[in-house]
Amino acid sequence: MKDCDELKRWQQSLVNHLYWCAISSSSGEEAVAKWTSFSNHVQNIHSHDNVLFPECLHPALDGSRPKKWLKSASTALFKLQRIVSNKYLLKGVAKLSPRHQTSAIEGFHSVILRFAPKNVVFSYRGMLCRLYLASLHFNENGNREQLTSRDGTPAYKIKYPKHKKGKHTIQPLKKKPSYAYVDNLMRVFFDEVLHEPAKFTVELQELNIPDTLCSQFHRPDKQEAVAAYVSRFSH
């Protein structure tokens, strides 16, 4: 927006500050206090009214790293304060985890799509089996070690996602995935299932299959539905 170009200088600092609020706080209230202090920090004000975070923890700024401080009553500061103090965002900041992120579960969902793509319809049993396979694959490969070069340096890859608009992101390179769980499944199948299939068949038949979602709704009689539709336009 017009008169807000200077906020670009603070974009990465704001992202870093959000992560720092999560990992350095012992409570949600403390995380919110640290988060809202950013509105003062960008104005070169480092003392705050909140007793949970009365002042910034960085050392005194000597001017060796000049910053483009925001001016009070400026459009850029007003827009930034509206974002930082948004009540819905503050609720989310209070619930930030200091250790865990959603990347693991997002990776698991990506694995599910490989075993059960959304454009294919599966039965309940078929979907359940594919979820089991996705879980086996993810559990075996979710914590793969990072590749290293000959001198032992960790290997990384630079990527340029479209949503970054020209900016880069760093991705650690991992070792190739393992499929040892397939060998275990084949061993169980040939050593146990083929020799005594009745036991597994009974367990499969005893599986409690819930009703379909569409069965929960009432379907009207076709003639009654058509008559009601026609009567709406009879005038």
DAWOJO-V311096 format. One line per field, one symbol per residue. psi: psi as a letter, one per 40 degrees, with the letter a starting at -180 (. if undefined). Layout:
psi: ???
This chain:
psi: iheededddeddddddddddddeeieiddddddddeeddddeefhehiehddgdiieiihheedghigiiiieiddddddddddehddddddddehhediiedddddddddddddgidehhiidddddddddddddddddedfiiiiiadeehihihhigideefeiiihhhhiiiiifddddddddddddddddgdddddddddehhhiiiddeeihhihdddddddddddee.
